[in-house]
Amino acid sequence: MSEIDHKAALAATLAAGFSRRNLLKSAGAGVGLLAASAAGMGAAQAAPKKGGTITLAWLDAIDTLDPHFTMSGGSIKVINNVYNGILKVAYDGKNVSFAPDLAQKWDMVDEKTHVFKLRAGVKFHNGDVCDAAAVKWSLERVADPEVKSPHAWKFAQLAGIDVIDPLTLRLRFTKPFAFLPVALTGSTGRAGTIVSKRAVEQHGKAFGRNPVGTGPFKFASWKENDTIELVRNPEYFEAGLPHLDKVVLRLIKEPSAGVAAMMSGQVDGLSVCPFQFIPQLRKNPNLSVYGQVEGNYAFIGMNNKRAPFDDIALRQAVAFAIDRKVIVQQSYFGEAIPAATCISPPMTGFYDPNIGKSGRGQYFDLAKAKAFRAKARNQGEVNPVFIVTEGFTGSGGMGTRNAQLVTPMLAQIGIKPKIELVDRAVWAQRRNAGDFDMYDEAWIADLDPDETITPEWSTGKPWNFVGYSNPAFDKAAAAASEITDTAARRKLYIEAEDVLMADAPLAVLAHMKVFKIMSKKVQGFEYIPADLLNLHTVSLA
């Protein structure tokens, strides 16, 4: 998998419809991805049929449909069909790029000033016009510290937004911001997802249950623990789209029930699929299986703010005591690769494919683990509280399976975790409050190293649940986010990663494949390896 050079990225972006004076190099060089694996993906298809209802078994957790507050990949998949961003994530079968969405033209005046020309005639689902003033209000909602959006960090360097005319706005930053293309997408970026001011003011905190965007589908209903329904937006700005009249998401907690429904034809697709069912589904001639290793990493977080893991030597011992090959084979059924650091293979400008042989990062070395353990303050048996959530979350965190595999590995160095199994809501509450010693999770759908490490591990950031802090890491990560040259950013991310892996506030485990399953009667589905489920172009045979 070769690195995309700057000129190729620029040509591809211009072809997609942008007019820019200078492209952020990281927008192309950092996000090369593998082609999708899908049965019949290249087969010729008939002209899209209009109408019909698609029913999907939704196994992902959904917290809210307010994009400025969601922390759930399952929510993002829905949001991607209800809203638009200034930009959107695109995929050509080999590489991810950033394409126009609500923006029709993007001029980069300099590395700190960006001017966007918006599409004319776009309306929110409630009939309000989506113009420069509406976009400005939505972006400032994220940035406003009073709103307390967990995505506000993406606009930390935003100096101001100017409405130049009804369809043109200018974003001014205090420093260059390499992550900007991702932040402005209407899916994984979330900060750039544009919401209706009137609807937010009308519904207040209930907006997440009454979402209003500009996307191809309008929100119709949400029946708790049952279904979410979306209906076609007849005024959608992309000509001829969407094809479907209705989308029904069946909210299913038990993965085996979703898989059974998929196998029997009761549903048309699965939003995500546990690894152990993939061989069975691949054998079904009526189904298409999509999936590759995406931008993600699974890990075990260790609470740095209290004993026992306020002791760096004990954390380092854990990091080197885990046999990641066993985790990959037994927890992820071979549908993953061992992780040595947080940065994953799709980030081709930053990932080292030979890292496992380089000596960098974390890896299994029991002798090294025992040596670190001998330096720990507590030489007696340690019994940390390890919180895991019930069932399959869709995030790549494997809960009891990872915990049960890791426990005997840690027992070899005198660490015997107490596994506490809790439901997802309690797990999230305790994780957010720091009420744990260890927890199992995965960060998914990352398109740039900045989102892979900065909000999770920088001092005081909202997703830094373990309370990790190291000025050397903070300095390198921040510097990398403020330059656009890929080679220079890579050097800084290596520096940041080396500090992070040595301090071991987490033990990285794996980079995972992410799967979507579709019936063969579903046509026009475009796999995007950023854990999205884009229904814009889908029709039913």
N, C-alpha and C positions, 0 to 999 in steps of 0.2 A: 504494500500500500504506500504510494509515494506522496510526498508533501506537495500540496498545490502551491505553485509560486504566485507571487503578487500579480504579475501581469495576467495570468490565466484567471485568477479570481476577479480582477478588474473587468476583463472582457466578459466573463459570465454575468457579472452584476449589471454591467451596462446593457447587455443583451436582455436582461430581465426587466429593464425599464428605468433604471436609475440614471440620473445625470449628476455626477459628483466630480469635484475637482481632484480629490485624492481619496482612495479607499483605505479604510483601516485594514492594515495587513492581516491582523488577526481574524478578521471576519471571514477570510477565506482560508488562510494557511492553517488555522487551528481546528478545523472541523471536518476534515475528510473522513468519510465513513464507508464501511463495507456495503456491498450490494445486498439487497434483501433476499432471503431464501424463501421462495413461495412457489407452491405447486401451481403450474399453469400461469405464472406471472406474465409471461410474454405472449400468451395466446391471443389471437385476434378476437375482438369482441364486437357484438352488434351495436348499432346506434343505441344510446341510452334510452330506456323506457321511462316515460314520465309517470309519476304517481306511485302509490303503494306505500306500505308501512314496513319498516325494518325493525325487527325486535332483537335486541342484544342482551345477553346475560352479562350483567355488570358485577364483576367480582371485586373491583377496587373500592377502597374506602372513599367516601365523598364527605368533606367537611362543610364546605360552603361553595356557592356559585358566584360569590363576590371575588373576582380575580385578584383584587388588591389585598385580600386577606387569606386566600387559600394556601395551605401547605401540603395539599394532596395531589398526587399525580392523577388519581381517579377523577378529581374535580377538574383538573386542567383539560382532560380529554373531552369533558362536556363543554367547558368554557370555550374551547377552540371552535366549537360549532355554533355558539350563541353570540360571541363577540368577534370583533376584529381588533388588530393592533395597528400601530403605524406601519410596522413591518410584519412579515410572516415567515415561518420556516419553510423552506422548499427543499426538495430532494430529487436528484436526477438519476438515481440508481447507484451512484457512487459517492457523491459528496452532498453534504448539507450546505445550503447557502441562505441568504436573507433576501427576500423578494418584496416588491411593493405590495401593500395591502390598502390601508386608508391613505397612505402616502402615494402620490403619483410620481413625484420627483423629489430627489434628495440632493441638495447642494451642500458640500462641505466647504464653507468659506475658509476656515482654517481648522486646526486640530481641536479647537475648543468651541467652535461655532458651527451650528448645523441649521440649515433652512429647509423646511419641508413644505411642498405644495400638495395639498390634499385633493382627493377626488371630489368632483362637484356632484350634488344631488343625492348624497348619502343621507339616509334617515335612520334614526333609532327605531326600534320596534314600536315605541309609543307615538311615533309620528314626528318627533322633534328632529330638527336638522342637526347633522353631525358636521360642524364647521370648525374653524380654527379656535374659536372661543370655547367650544365644547371639549375639544382635545386638550386645550390648555388647562381647563378646570380639572379634567380627569387626571392629567399628569401631576398637577399641583396637589390633588387629593392624596396621591401616593407619597409625595415629598413632605407634606405637612406633618410636623412632629406631633401635633395634637390628634391627628387621625390614628397614629400608631400602627401604620401598615408594616408588616414584617418585611416588605419589599422596599421600604424607604431607603435602605442603604444603596440601592441602585441609582438614586438621585442625590447622593450625599454631596457630590461636586456640582450640582445644578445651581448656577448663579441666577438664572431667570429665564422666563419664557415671554416672548413678545409676539403679539398678534399684528402681523404686517398688513394683512387684508383678510377678508372673510375666509379665504382658503389657504392662507400662507402664515406659517408661524416659525419663529426662530428660537432655538434652544441654545443658551449660553452656559458653558461650563467653566469652572475655575481652573480645571486641568484637563489634559487629554484623557479620554475615557475609552479604553479599548473594548470594554464590555458592552458599549452602547447598542450595537446591532442586536445582541441577544435581549437586552433589557427592553427594547422597543417592540419586541414581538408580542402578538396577542395570545400566545399560548404559554410556552415555558417561561418567557420573560416576565409576564404578568404586570410589571410596572407600566408597560406600554399598551396594555389592554384598555380600550376606551369604553367607559361606562356612561350611562345617562345621568346627568346631574339631577333632572327632575325626579327620576325614579329613585335615586339614592336619597334625596330629600324627602320624598313621599314615604318610603318604607323604612328609612333609618337603619337600625341594626338588622332588620328583617330583609334587607335588600338581597342578601345571599340566598334567600328562599324565593325571591321575586326578581330574578335578574332581567335586565333590559340592556341589550347591546345592539349591534348593527349587523350581526352575522346571518348566515343562510337559514338558520332555524330560530324560531321564537320559543321561549319557555312557555309551556302550557300548564303543567302541574307537577307536584312532588308529593307523593304519598309515602309517608315514612315507612322504611323497611319494606317497600313494595315496588313502586315504579317512579320514574321520572319520564315525563312525556314532552317532546318538542314537536313543533309543527312548522311547516314550510313558511318562510318569509317571502311573500310574493313580490316584495319591493327590493329584494337583494340586488346589490349593484353589479355582481358578476353575471354577465349575460347568460341566460339559459340555466342558471343554477339557483337552488339545488334541484335535483330530479325527484327526490322523495317528497311525499306529502307529510309523512309523520315518522318520528323516531320514538320507539318505546324502549326504555332502559329498565330491565328487570333487575332489581337490586337483590343479589343473591349472596349470602354470607358463606355458604358451604360450597367450596370449589367443585366437589364431586357432583353436586346437583347441577351446577352450571355446565360441567363437562357432559353429563348425561343428557341434558337438554340439547346440547350442541350435537352430540352423536346421533340423537333420535330425530333431529330436524325440527325441534320445537322452537329453537331460536336460530337466528341467521348469523350470529357471531358471538365471540367472547372478547371482552375488553382486554383481558390479560389471561394468562394460563399458568398454573403451577407446573414446575419442571417435570414432575413425575408422570404427567399425563401426555406429554408431547409425543413419545413414541406411538402411543395408541391413536392419537389424533392424526399423526402423519400417515398412518395406514388406511385411514378412511378416504376412499376415492371421491367423496362428495365435499371434501373440505380442502381449503388452502391454509397452509401454516406459514406465517410471516415472522421473521425474527433474526436478529444478529446481536452480537455484543454491542451495547450502546454506551453512551457516556455516563458511567455510573461507578459506584463502588459500595460494597457491603462492608460493614465494620462492626466492631464492638467498642462502644464508648466507655470510658472510665472516668468517674467523677474526680476531678482534680482538686475540688474544694474541701474534701474531707477525707479522713482515713477510711480505708487503707491506701487509696490511690492518689493521695497528695504526695506520695513517695515515688519519685521518678524511677528509681531502681526496680520497684515492684511492677510498674507499668511496662518497663522495658523487658522484664522477665516474661510477662504475659505475651508481649508482641512476638518474642522469639520462641515461645513454647507451642505455638499453634501451627499444625501441619496443614497448610492451605490446600495441598493436593487432595487430602482426605475430605476437606470441606467441599471442594469442587465436585468430587465424584459422588459423595454420599448425600450432601445437602442439596446440591444443584444438579444432580444426576448427569454430570458431565457437560451441562449447558452453560458453562462459565469458564473463566481462566483465573489462576491465582493472581492476586493483587500484591504488589510490592509497595506502591504508593497510591495516592488518591487519583492521580491523573490517569485516564483510561485510553485504550487504543484509538478510539475515533478521533482524538485530538492529535492529529498526525504531526503537527508542528511542535508538539510538546512531549508526546509519549515516546519513551525509549523501548522499542520492541525487544531489546536485549537486556532489559533491566534486571531480569532474573539471574543473569550471569555477571552482573556488574558489581555486585556487593552493595549497591545502594538500596535504601528502603528496608522493609521488613521481610523476613523469610523465616522458615523453620530451621532452628539450630538449637537443639536441646542443651548442648554444652554451654552455649552462650546464655541461654535462658537461665540455667543453673548458676552461672557466674554472676549474673545480675541479681538473681534471687539471694545470693549470699551477701550482697551489699545492702539488702533491704533492712530497714529499721526493725521490722517485726520478723523475727526468725522462727516464730511459732506458726502453727497452722492458721491460715487466713480464710475467713468465710464471708466473702462479699455478697451483698444482695444483688442478684442478677434478674432484672425485670424483663419479661418477654410477654408478647401479646398472643392471644389465642388466634389460631387459624391463619389463613393466608392473607397478607395485606396487599399484595401486588407490588410492593415497593422493592422487593429483593431481600429485605430483612426476613429471615426464615424462622424467627421465634424459637420454638422449642427444639427444632431440628438442629440449628446451629449451637444452641446452648448445650444440648445433650452430647454433641460431638466434642465441643470445646472442654467441657467439664473434666473428662478423664485426662485430657492433655495437660490441663492446669494442675491436676492432682499430682502429677509427676514433680512439680516444683512447690508442693505444699500449699497450693491455693485450691480451696474447695468451695465454689460458689453455691449459695442458696438460691435456687431458681424459684422465682415467684411468677406464676402464670396469672395474668390479668387481662380483662377485655381491652379493646383498642382505646376506648375513651379514657379509661383509667391509666393505661400505659402512657398515653400522650400527656395527660395531666401531670403524672409523676415525672416524666422525662422533662417537661417544660419547667417544673418546679425544682429540678435537681434532686428529687427524692429517689435516689438509686445509687448503687456503687458501680454497676455495669448495666448496659442495655445494648440490644441488638437492633441495628437499623441499616438502611441503605439510602444514599442520596442518588437520585436518578435523573435522567433526561438533561444532563449537563452538556452544554454546547461550547463552553469555554472554561479554561482553568480557573478563571476568576471566580465563577460561581461554584466551582468544585471545592475550593479551599477557603475563600475569603469570608463569606458570611458564617461558615460553620466553625472556623477555628481562630479568627482574629479576635483580639481582646474586646470584650463587651458587645460583640455582634449578637443579633437576636437568635441565631440558630446554634450558638456556641453553648450547648446545654451542659457540657462538662466543666465549663469554667476555665478553659485553658487560656494561658497568657504567656507570651514570650515576645519581647520587643523586637528581637532579631527577625522572627517570623513576620510580625506585623509590618515591619519596615520593608522586607523583600516583597511580600504580597502586595502591599500598597504601591510600591514602585512599579511592579509589573503591570498593574492596572492602568498606569498613567503613561505608558509608552505604546506605540503601535507597531514597532519593528518586532517581527516574530523571533528572530535570533536573540535579540536583547531580552525579550520577555521570557524566552525559554531559559536563559541563564538565571534570571531572577527566580523563576518558578522552581528550578532545581535547587537553588539556595533555600527557598522557603520550604520546599518539601523535605529537604535533608534535615532542617531544624525540627520540623513537625514530626517526622518519623522517628528521630532520635529522642525527642521528648515523650513520644508515645502517649498522647492523650487518648488515642484510639489504636486499636489493632486492626489494620485493614485485612480483609478476607478475600474478596473476589470481585471481578468485573463480570457482570452477568448478561446473558442474552435476555431480551424482552420479547414476548410472543403475543401476537394477535391471531385469532382464528376466524376465518370467514367461510360461510357456505359458498359453493361454486356458483350459486345463483346470484350472489352479490357481485356486481360488476362495477368497474371504475374505482375500486378501492386503491388508494395510493399510500403504500407503506412509507412512513416517515420515521426514521430511527431516532426519534427523540421522545419515545413513549407517547406519541399522539395517536388519536383515532379520528382521522379527518373524514367526515361524511359528506363534504361539499359536493364531490363529484360522483358519489355512489348512486347506483340504480339497481333495480332487481330484475333479473331475467324473467 
